[in-house]
């Protein structure tokens, strides 16, 4: 029994590391499908993504959704949104193997990462205040 316990603990630790590593990888995507509309402002994010959470906090702290119109699309749990994200990222010149989130799509251009997305919204909020 003493040999089983260390093996079990090691297996649990390895499974935990594997689950954590898989969540840290770029968003898994499949072949692109049709996108309903290629205009507007779309924020792609994933539940549990730490960089997405930074953007979400910014949205809340600055009441962005009441001041700027955009669509949110979660991609970890929604295959259609993942396919749309891939199509738009590839159209922006991002290699399909390097697509990650958060990603903001704006009229044919992509911004990736929390810093660039927050900077974009700061400019939008400043421009809308003028």
WOZI-V280652 format. One record per residue. N is the residue number from 1. RES is the residue in one small letter. OMEGA is omega as a letter, one per 30 degrees, with the letter a starting at -180 (* if undefined). BURIAL is I if it has 24 or more other ideal C-beta (glycine too) atoms within 12 Angstrom, else O. D_LAST is the distance of its C-alpha to the last C-alpha in whole Angstrom. Layout:
<<N;RES;OMEGA;BURIAL;D_LAST> <N;RES;OMEGA;BURIAL;D_LAST>>
This chain:
<<1;x;l;O;72> <2;x;l;O;71> <3;x;a;O;70> <4;x;a;O;68> <5;x;l;O;66> <6;x;l;O;64> <7;x;l;O;64> <8;x;l;O;62> <9;x;l;O;60> <10;x;l;O;59> <11;x;l;O;58> <12;x;l;O;56> <13;x;a;O;54> <14;x;l;O;54> <15;x;l;O;53> <16;x;l;O;50> <17;x;l;O;49> <18;x;l;O;49> <19;x;l;O;47> <20;x;a;O;44> <21;x;l;O;45> <22;x;l;O;44> <23;x;a;O;41> <24;x;a;O;40> <25;x;l;O;40> <26;x;a;I;38> <27;x;l;I;37> <28;x;a;O;40> <29;x;l;I;40> <30;x;l;O;42> <31;x;a;O;42> <32;x;l;O;39> <33;x;a;O;39> <34;x;l;O;37> <35;x;a;I;33> <36;x;a;O;32> <37;x;l;O;29> <38;x;l;O;28> <39;x;l;O;24> <40;x;a;O;21> <41;x;a;I;20> <42;x;l;I;23> <43;x;l;I;24> <44;x;a;I;28> <45;x;l;I;29> <46;x;l;I;33> <47;x;a;O;34> <48;x;l;O;35> <49;x;a;I;33> <50;x;l;O;32> <51;x;l;I;29> <52;x;l;I;28> <53;x;l;O;28> <54;x;l;O;26> <55;x;l;I;23> <56;x;l;I;24> <57;x;l;O;24> <58;x;l;I;20> <59;x;a;I;20> <60;x;a;O;21> <61;x;a;O;20> <62;x;l;O;16> <63;x;a;O;17> <64;x;a;I;16> <65;x;l;O;18> <66;x;a;O;16> <67;x;a;O;13> <68;x;a;I;14> <69;x;l;O;17> <70;x;a;I;20> <71;x;l;O;23> <72;x;l;I;26> <73;x;l;I;29> <74;x;a;I;32> <75;x;l;I;34> <76;x;a;I;37> <77;x;a;O;38> <78;x;a;O;37> <79;x;a;O;39> <80;x;l;O;37> <81;x;l;I;34> <82;x;a;I;36> <83;x;l;I;37> <84;x;l;I;34> <85;x;a;I;32> <86;x;a;I;35> <87;x;a;I;34> <88;x;l;I;31> <89;x;l;I;31> <90;x;l;I;34> <91;x;l;O;32> <92;x;l;I;30> <93;x;l;O;33> <94;x;l;I;34> <95;x;a;O;37> <96;x;l;I;38> <97;x;a;O;40> <98;x;l;O;37> <99;x;l;I;35> <100;x;l;I;33> <101;x;g;I;30> <102;x;l;I;28> <103;x;l;I;27> <104;x;l;I;23> <105;x;a;I;24> <106;x;l;I;21> <107;x;l;O;22> <108;x;l;O;25> <109;x;a;O;24> <110;x;l;I;25> <111;x;a;I;24> <112;x;l;I;26> <113;x;a;I;27> <114;x;a;I;25> <115;x;a;O;23> <116;x;a;O;22> <117;x;l;I;20> <118;x;l;I;19> <119;x;l;O;17> <120;x;a;I;16> <121;x;l;I;14> <122;x;l;O;13> <123;x;a;O;11> <124;x;a;I;10> <125;x;l;O;9> <126;x;l;O;7> <127;x;a;O;5> <128;x;l;O;5> <129;x;a;O;4> <130;x;*;O;0>>
